């Protein structure tokens, strides 16, 4: 996504008191809703913060959970339930004294599973407060990528860096793009006497400290997050020749190499970015050699490879016309041979994505979304197009910048706009590159005029918990379903994203049909970027009646939403007669998910 397009935590651990673990139910109830606690608490009286020690876990690893309380308790009783989708797989009760509670849980040994831990505080036999958190058990971060970023690398102390990584961990971010950390694109790290210098300037002449970059990588690894080294595959500074780059490797706007293609940057920056040919063997060897030195100096896990989109007609030095998109796989495959690390490559506005998906060794597909995909429905289309390109094998991350022009001035991100876009991306099977030290509004990541309100921060935690808890229904090789939900009352339900209506689409996984409902009834715009921060808050709709034409006998219907009850699932009453299935969504704010399961 490129910088430069800028104008583009056996329980008995660390808490003050004693914990007694009392297991109550070792096996799952078949249907969570039969055992549900009907509690709808948004801000409870006691529970303050629930966290895990890592962003993701390998099968067989213990999950350490930490619960902070707003005040100390004496023999407080906590009921914990662990769910996979809508099924309870284990329950236990803990009794504690003090203002925090730490315990371990080992999930089942399956690979690639999402779980939800529900924590209930009980008083007088009743639930007084509830807090949830999701858990991802996946050894391969590329299966369910949740990509974040870092963009500021001045000299920092350990506490400052730890706070940033701890926050990203709460959102289960399992990969971090280290953006604009390097010295030059053709010389990522400056060396003196064979050792990396301690500090340098980035392209915008901002200070970068080697110890900060290294410290962030180490902190990321402690949380089981992957650290990705950002660089273009074809860019260099104006002074590249003194670093050994040859003009003959360049790309030109004319066939007689008089006008080398470049990306202009502000004159107060270090340089414009000059373009080089990704298919040129000498350029490939030069840049990969530089990246080898980078990975020797810093323990990055992979290379986030960037491009600049469609540059129009270009020629090599010897006058040959070149199709840039076709050059990407060869560059990435050669780099993979010499530098066996993880790869992610940006497809700006989808440019080159088909080649990347089909021929390149990437962990997942990454699209920087621009004006050629302006609407909510376009986001779903991009994700589905990527799935098609990869034979439904690779998941998608979208770099989609919110409140773009609104962020030209200081203020707060517009909550309804953020939540609607995340709802569409998550429901469609993707994830959203948006969270770092702050939140993205521009392609130049250090730009941070807008801040997140406490309310938006809290709601986003619920959305990311939902993304992880239900990842096996959202983005685990799901397929399109032909079933369509219809509205039964005054509320219009459409299979297209339309202003004034509820957008519904259906996915299928392991014999289940997954219905998504996204509320645009009060939408003031259907542009996902909510450019001017004016997207309207959606009115909460109650008891939304829907029907589906369906002959197959239904066993149950259940519901979950990131907007309600911290994402906990709930069974729904339904009727099925004369080939019509009917149920009610209890509430619909931004996004509801209903799952239909069938009799065998």
Secondary structure as UniProt FT lines:
FT   HELIX           3..6
FT   STRAND          20..25
FT   HELIX           32..35
FT   STRAND          47..52
FT   TURN            59..60
FT   STRAND          62..84
FT   TURN            85..86
FT   STRAND          87..106
FT   STRAND          113..123
FT   TURN            124..125
FT   STRAND          126..137
FT   TURN            141..144
FT   STRAND          147..150
FT   HELIX           158..170
FT   TURN            171..172
FT   STRAND          175..178
FT   TURN            179..180
FT   STRAND          191..192
FT   TURN            193..194
FT   STRAND          195..196
FT   STRAND          199..201
FT   TURN            203..204
FT   STRAND          207..209
FT   HELIX           210..222
FT   TURN            223..224
FT   STRAND          226..232
FT   STRAND          235..236
FT   TURN            238..239
FT   HELIX           240..243
FT   HELIX           247..249
FT   STRAND          250..252
FT   TURN            255..256
FT   STRAND          262..263
FT   TURN            267..268
FT   STRAND          273..276
FT   TURN            278..279
FT   HELIX           281..297
FT   STRAND          302..306
FT   STRAND          314..316
FT   TURN            317..318
FT   STRAND          321..322
FT   HELIX           324..338
FT   STRAND          342..348
FT   TURN            349..352
FT   HELIX           353..359
FT   STRAND          365..368
FT   HELIX           371..373
FT   HELIX           376..389
FT   TURN            390..391
FT   STRAND          396..399
FT   TURN            404..405
FT   HELIX           406..408
FT   STRAND          411..412
FT   HELIX           415..427
FT   TURN            428..429
FT   STRAND          430..433
FT   TURN            445..446
FT   STRAND          450..451
FT   HELIX           454..469
FT   HELIX           471..474
FT   STRAND          479..480
FT   STRAND          485..487
FT   STRAND          493..494
FT   TURN            499..500
FT   STRAND          502..509
FT   TURN            510..511
FT   STRAND          512..519
FT   TURN            521..522
FT   TURN            528..529
FT   TURN            531..532
FT   STRAND          541..549
FT   STRAND          554..560
FT   TURN            562..563
FT   HELIX           565..567
FT   STRAND          570..572
FT   STRAND          574..577
FT   TURN            578..579
FT   STRAND          580..588
FT   STRAND          591..598
//
